């Protein structure tokens, strides 16, 4: 095909899951999947391509494109639109409508979480899209743009991107970089869209080191990095090789990952800390034995929580921060919430932060009747055909309206504003966003909905 100008956009959101007032505006959530596709197109074709992260409204994104020197109306042949979640569908629909009536560009839409399993629903919502891609986009994108690259297994890391070219991302300096390590999880948790997706082997250490060398040059040795995997598994041979490779570098890069309680080799935490490991996001989900069992998190909930306590104490000894992700799940009651709260109080000294979410039922998630059998119900006015998701009442005792308050109360057991800032400053806040800036923004926020306790 002839060379073309391509604009790649990660869709924003009109309705946010969490509203932290002015603090939310400071957070940057990198769509590294889209950046991987952008990197492929740039390297294996003659097309000109630039990526934009929509952090606010459609109009603001269009202005960013204009200011950057691109012209959607005159120069752009394709728009590659990635929908990172169902919360972004309404934004994407608005953007597609603008493109249809104001440009002649072809619109290619993808986004595995938003598209897979309900392509017809997405097509109805995005009626001006020309092409809709399901699943991972490498193979289809390679076909559309005639890329001279194999999307088969490469260096033991099938479906993982070899690297990301951050220079193709508009205002890349506002984002902390990521390196994709693996894909899939397959742990079978009832609430997870990746529950049955087989986890792939970690990408080779040599490729990871090559990516770090590239980032050193671009970010001038001043950055931290998220090693991305839905379930980061600390494969022992891989860890040993990685730690040795980090020791040989001129700078040990601080890094962060997401994993499960039982996946961290406690006896290797000393080596991992020396390799730069600073933050572990752990999907604890709950400290209620009943809820852990009902959500399929563990067959031995008591043993699972004991392992979590062992992990916390070991991480504390090596100055590694642990952030727990908690989920208020179907069947939640005052008693189960109290169980979790008591466990958090018992271990609060070792926990840096917690992030509390409430169960949302998405298209493609499974059988809603199973959640209803546990006590969940659909609040009046919720319509999955309209939005693609439903925020649920969890039980007769815990309604949807209660969940924000409960999340705030649980978070306040563990974290104050400095804890929250420290965690978000690693990979989420803009790199130049200081604690003083944070305290200034905090004055404009509503304390009742913040996910931490304000200390005097």
C-alpha positions in Angstrom: 0.0 0.0 0.0 1.1 3.6 -0.5 2.4 5.4 2.6 -0.2 7.2 4.7 -0.6 9.5 7.6 -2.0 7.6 10.6 -3.3 9.1 13.9 -3.5 6.6 16.8 -5.8 7.6 19.7 -6.4 6.0 23.1 -10.0 6.9 23.9 -10.7 8.9 27.0 -13.7 8.7 29.3 -16.8 10.8 29.8 -17.9 9.0 33.0 -15.1 8.0 35.4 -15.2 5.0 37.7 -13.4 7.0 40.4 -13.8 10.7 40.9 -10.9 12.2 42.9 -11.7 15.7 41.8 -8.6 17.6 40.8 -6.3 14.7 41.7 -7.7 12.5 38.9 -6.6 15.1 36.3 -3.0 14.5 37.3 -3.0 10.8 36.7 -1.8 9.3 33.4 -2.8 5.8 32.3 -0.6 4.7 29.4 -2.3 2.5 26.8 0.9 0.5 26.1 -1.0 -2.0 23.9 -1.7 0.8 21.4 1.8 2.1 21.7 3.0 -1.4 20.7 0.9 -1.4 17.6 2.1 2.2 16.8 5.7 1.1 17.2 5.1 -1.9 14.8 3.5 0.3 12.1 6.3 2.8 12.4 9.1 0.2 12.1 7.7 -2.1 9.5 6.0 0.3 7.0 6.6 3.7 5.4 3.6 5.2 7.0 3.9 8.2 9.2 2.2 7.7 12.6 1.7 9.5 15.9 -0.1 8.5 19.1 -2.2 10.6 21.4 -3.6 9.7 24.8 -7.0 11.3 25.4 -6.9 12.5 29.0 -10.0 14.7 28.8 -12.7 15.6 26.2 -12.9 14.9 22.5 -12.5 18.7 21.8 -9.3 18.8 23.8 -7.9 15.8 22.0 -8.6 17.4 18.6 -6.8 20.6 19.8 -3.8 18.5 20.9 -3.6 16.9 17.5 -3.8 20.3 15.8 -1.1 21.9 18.1 1.2 19.0 17.4 1.2 19.8 13.7 -1.1 17.1 12.4 -4.1 17.8 10.3 -7.0 15.4 10.7 -8.9 16.9 7.8 -6.2 17.3 5.2 -3.4 14.8 5.9 -4.8 11.9 7.9 -5.8 8.7 6.0 -6.5 6.5 9.0 -7.4 6.9 12.6 -6.5 3.9 14.8 -8.8 4.2 17.8 -8.2 2.0 20.8 -10.9 1.6 23.5 -9.2 0.6 26.7 -12.4 -0.2 28.6 -16.2 -0.1 28.2 -16.1 3.2 30.2 -14.6 4.7 27.0 -17.3 3.7 24.5 -19.3 6.9 24.8 -16.2 9.0 24.3 -15.2 6.9 21.3 -18.7 7.3 19.8 -18.4 11.1 20.1 -15.0 11.0 18.5 -16.1 8.8 15.6 -19.0 11.1 14.9 -16.7 14.1 14.7 -14.4 12.2 12.3 -17.2 11.0 10.1 -18.7 14.5 9.6 -15.5 16.5 9.5 -12.9 14.3 7.8 -12.5 11.6 5.1 -10.3 9.4 7.3 -10.9 5.7 7.7 -11.6 4.7 11.3 -10.2 1.4 12.6 -11.4 0.5 16.1 -9.9 -2.1 18.5 -9.7 -2.8 22.2 -9.8 -6.3 23.5 -11.6 -5.6 26.8 -14.3 -3.5 25.1 -14.8 -5.4 21.9 -14.2 -9.2 22.4 -17.5 -11.1 22.6 -19.8 -8.3 21.7 -18.6 -6.9 18.4 -22.1 -6.3 17.2 -22.9 -4.2 20.2 -19.7 -2.1 19.7 -20.6 -1.7 16.0 -24.0 -0.4 16.9 -22.5 2.2 19.3 -19.7 3.1 16.9 -21.7 3.2 13.7 -19.2 5.3 11.9 -16.3 2.9 12.4 -15.0 1.3 9.2 -13.2 -1.6 10.7 -13.6 -3.3 14.2 -10.8 -5.5 15.4 -11.3 -8.2 18.1 -8.6 -9.7 20.3 -5.0 -8.6 20.2 -4.5 -6.4 17.1 -1.0 -7.4 15.8 -2.1 -9.8 13.1 -5.0 -7.7 11.8 -3.0 -4.5 11.8 -0.1 -6.2 10.0 -2.6 -7.3 7.3 -4.3 -3.9 6.9 -1.0 -2.0 6.6 0.9 -4.7 4.9 3.6 -4.8 7.6 6.7 -6.8 6.8 6.9 -8.4 10.2 6.0 -11.8 11.6 3.5 -11.8 14.4 4.3 -15.4 15.4 6.3 -16.4 18.4 9.4 -14.2 18.7 12.2 -14.9 21.2 10.0 -17.0 23.5 7.6 -14.1 23.9 4.6 -14.7 21.5 2.2 -11.8 21.5 4.5 -9.6 23.7 5.8 -6.5 22.0 9.6 -6.5 21.6 9.7 -2.8 22.6 7.8 0.5 22.6 9.0 3.6 20.8 7.9 6.3 23.2 9.0 9.1 20.9 5.9 8.4 18.9 3.7 9.3 21.8 2.6 12.9 22.0 4.1 14.4 25.2 5.7 11.1 26.2 7.6 12.9 28.9 4.3 13.1 30.9 4.1 9.3 31.2 6.1 6.9 33.1 7.2 4.1 30.7 6.2 0.5 30.7 7.8 -2.7 29.5 5.5 -5.6 28.6 6.7 -8.8 30.2 3.9 -11.3 29.6 0.2 -11.7 28.7 -2.6 -13.7 30.2 -3.3 -15.1 33.7 -5.7 -18.1 33.7 -6.0 -18.2 37.5 -9.8 -18.6 37.2 -11.0 -15.7 39.4 -14.8 -15.3 38.8 -14.6 -11.5 38.5 -11.7 -11.3 36.0 -12.0 -11.0 32.2 -8.6 -12.7 31.9 -9.6 -15.6 34.1 -9.2 -18.3 31.4 -6.6 -16.6 29.3 -3.4 -18.7 29.4 -0.4 -16.9 30.8 2.5 -16.7 28.5 6.1 -17.2 29.5 8.1 -14.1 30.5 9.8 -12.2 27.8 13.5 -12.8 27.6 15.7 -10.8 30.0 17.9 -9.8 27.1 15.0 -8.0 25.4 14.1 -6.3 28.7 17.6 -5.0 29.1 17.6 -3.7 25.5 14.4 -1.8 26.2 15.9 -0.3 29.4 18.9 0.9 27.4 16.5 2.6 25.0 14.6 4.2 27.9 17.9 5.4 29.5 18.6 7.5 26.4 15.1 8.9 25.9 14.4 9.7 29.6 18.0 10.7 30.3 18.4 8.1 33.1 15.6 9.7 35.2 12.6 7.4 35.3 11.0 4.3 36.9 9.2 1.6 34.9 6.2 -0.7 35.2 6.9 -4.3 34.2 3.5 -5.1 32.7 1.8 -8.4 33.0 -1.8 -9.2 34.2 -0.1 -11.7 36.5 3.6 -11.2 36.9 5.1 -14.6 37.8 8.5 -14.6 39.4 9.9 -17.5 37.4 13.0 -18.4 39.5 15.5 -18.8 36.6 14.2 -15.6 35.0 14.5 -13.7 38.3 18.1 -14.8 38.8 19.1 -13.8 35.3 17.2 -10.5 35.6 18.8 -9.6 38.9 22.3 -10.4 37.6 21.6 -8.3 34.4 20.4 -5.4 36.5 23.6 -5.5 38.6 25.7 -5.1 35.4 23.8 -1.9 34.4 25.2 1.5 35.2 21.8 2.4 36.8 19.4 0.1 38.6 16.0 1.3 37.4 13.2 1.3 40.1 10.4 -1.0 38.9 6.8 -2.1 39.7 4.6 -5.0 38.9 1.2 -6.6 39.5 1.0 -10.1 40.9 -0.8 -12.6 43.2 0.0 -13.3 46.8 1.3 -16.8 46.2 3.4 -15.8 43.2 6.1 -13.9 45.0 9.2 -15.9 46.1 9.7 -14.5 49.6 13.2 -16.0 49.8 14.3 -13.9 46.7 13.0 -10.5 47.9 16.5 -9.4 48.9 17.8 -10.0 45.4 14.7 -8.4 43.8 15.0 -5.3 46.0 18.6 -4.9 44.8 17.4 -5.3 41.2 15.2 -2.2 41.7 11.8 -3.7 42.8 10.1 -1.0 44.8 6.3 -1.5 44.4 4.2 -4.7 44.2 0.5 -4.4 43.3 -1.1 -7.5 44.8 -4.6 -8.7 44.0 -5.6 -9.6 47.6 -9.3 -8.8 46.8 -10.7 -9.5 50.3 -9.8 -10.7 53.8 -13.2 -12.4 54.2 -12.9 -16.2 54.1 -16.4 -16.3 52.6 -15.7 -13.7 49.9 -12.4 -15.2 48.9 -14.1 -18.5 48.4 -17.1 -17.1 46.5 -15.0 -15.1 44.0 -12.8 -18.1 43.3 -9.7 -16.4 44.6 -8.4 -19.3 46.7 -9.4 -22.9 47.6 -7.8 -22.3 51.0 -8.7 -18.8 52.1 -7.1 -19.0 55.6 -3.8 -20.2 54.2 -4.0 -17.6 51.5 -4.3 -14.8 54.1 -1.4 -16.3 56.1 0.7 -16.2 52.9 -0.3 -12.5 52.5 0.9 -11.7 56.0 4.2 -13.5 55.4 4.7 -11.6 52.1 3.9 -8.2 53.8 6.5 -8.7 56.6 9.1 -9.9 54.1 8.6 -6.9 51.8 8.8 -4.5 54.7 12.2 -5.9 55.7 13.5 -5.1 52.2 11.7 -1.7 51.9 9.4 -2.9 49.1 6.0 -1.2 49.1 2.9 -3.4 48.9 -0.4 -2.0 47.5 -3.3 -4.3 47.8 -6.2 -4.3 45.3 -9.5 -5.0 47.1 -12.8 -5.9 45.5 -16.2 -5.6 47.2 -17.9 -8.6 45.7 -21.4 -10.2 45.3 -22.7 -11.4 48.7 -20.8 -8.8 50.6 -22.3 -8.0 54.0 -21.5 -5.9 57.0 -19.8 -8.9 58.6 -17.6 -9.6 55.6 -16.6 -6.0 55.3 -15.7 -6.0 59.0 -13.6 -9.1 58.5 -11.6 -7.3 55.8 -11.3 -4.2 57.9 -10.0 -6.1 60.9 -7.4 -7.8 58.9 -6.3 -4.5 57.4 -5.9 -3.0 60.9 -3.9 -6.0 62.0 -1.5 -5.6 59.1 -1.7 -1.8 58.4 1.9 -1.1 59.5 3.2 -3.3 56.6 0.8 -2.0 53.9 1.6 1.1 51.9 -1.8 1.5 50.2 -5.0 -0.2 49.2 -7.2 0.4 46.1 -10.9 -0.6 46.7 -13.3 -1.3 43.8 -16.8 -2.5 43.8 -18.1 -5.3 41.6 -19.1 -4.2 38.1 -20.7 -6.6 35.6 -19.4 -6.2 32.1 -20.4 -7.5 28.7 -18.6 -10.9 28.3 -18.0 -11.3 32.0 -20.1 -14.5 32.4 -23.5 -15.3 33.9 -25.2 -12.5 35.8 -27.5 -15.0 37.4 -24.5 -16.6 39.3 -23.8 -13.2 40.9 -27.5 -12.8 41.7 -27.5 -16.2 43.4 -24.8 -14.8 45.7 -27.0 -11.9 46.7 -26.2 -9.2 44.1 -28.9 -7.3 42.2 -29.2 -4.8 39.4 -30.0 -1.3 40.7 -32.9 0.5 39.2 -32.0 2.5 36.1 -28.9 0.4 35.2 -28.9 -0.7 31.6 -26.1 -2.9 30.2 -27.4 -2.4 26.6 -26.8 1.3 26.9 -23.4 1.4 28.7 -21.9 -2.1 28.4 -21.6 -2.4 32.2 -23.7 -2.5 35.3 -22.5 -1.4 38.8 -24.3 -3.8 41.1 -25.9 -3.8 44.5 -23.8 -6.4 46.3 -26.5 -7.7 48.7 -29.5 -6.7 50.6 -27.2 -5.2 53.2 -24.6 -3.5 50.9 -26.2 -1.4 48.1 -24.4 0.3 45.3 -24.8 3.6 47.1 -22.9 2.2 50.1 -19.8 1.1 48.2 -18.0 4.4 47.8 -18.3 5.1 51.6 -17.0 1.6 52.4 -14.1 1.9 50.0 -13.1 5.2 51.6 -13.3 3.7 55.1 -11.2 0.7 54.2 -8.6 2.8 52.5 -8.3 5.1 55.5 -7.4 2.2 57.7 -4.1 1.9 55.8 -3.1 5.0 53.9 -2.7 8.7 54.5 -2.1 11.4 51.8 1.7 10.8 51.7 1.2 7.0 51.2 -1.2 7.7 48.3 1.1 10.2 46.7 4.1 7.9 46.9 2.3 5.1 45.3 0.8 7.2 42.5 4.0 9.1 41.9 5.5 5.7 40.9 4.0 5.3 37.3 0.8 7.2 37.5 1.2 10.9 38.3 3.1 13.0 35.8 6.8 12.7 36.6 7.2 16.4 37.5 4.1 16.5 39.8 5.5 17.3 43.2 4.2 16.6 46.7 3.6 20.3 47.1 1.5 20.4 43.9 -0.4 17.4 45.3 -1.2 19.1 48.6 -2.3 22.2 46.7 -4.7 20.1 44.6 -5.9 18.2 47.7 -7.4 21.4 49.0 -9.9 21.3 46.1 -10.9 17.7 46.7 -13.8 16.2 48.6 -12.3 14.3 51.7 -15.3 12.0 51.8 -14.5 10.3 48.6 -10.7 10.3 48.7 -9.1 6.8 48.8 -6.9 7.7 51.8 -7.0 9.5 55.2 -5.9 13.1 55.4 -3.5 13.4 58.3 -2.9 16.7 60.0 
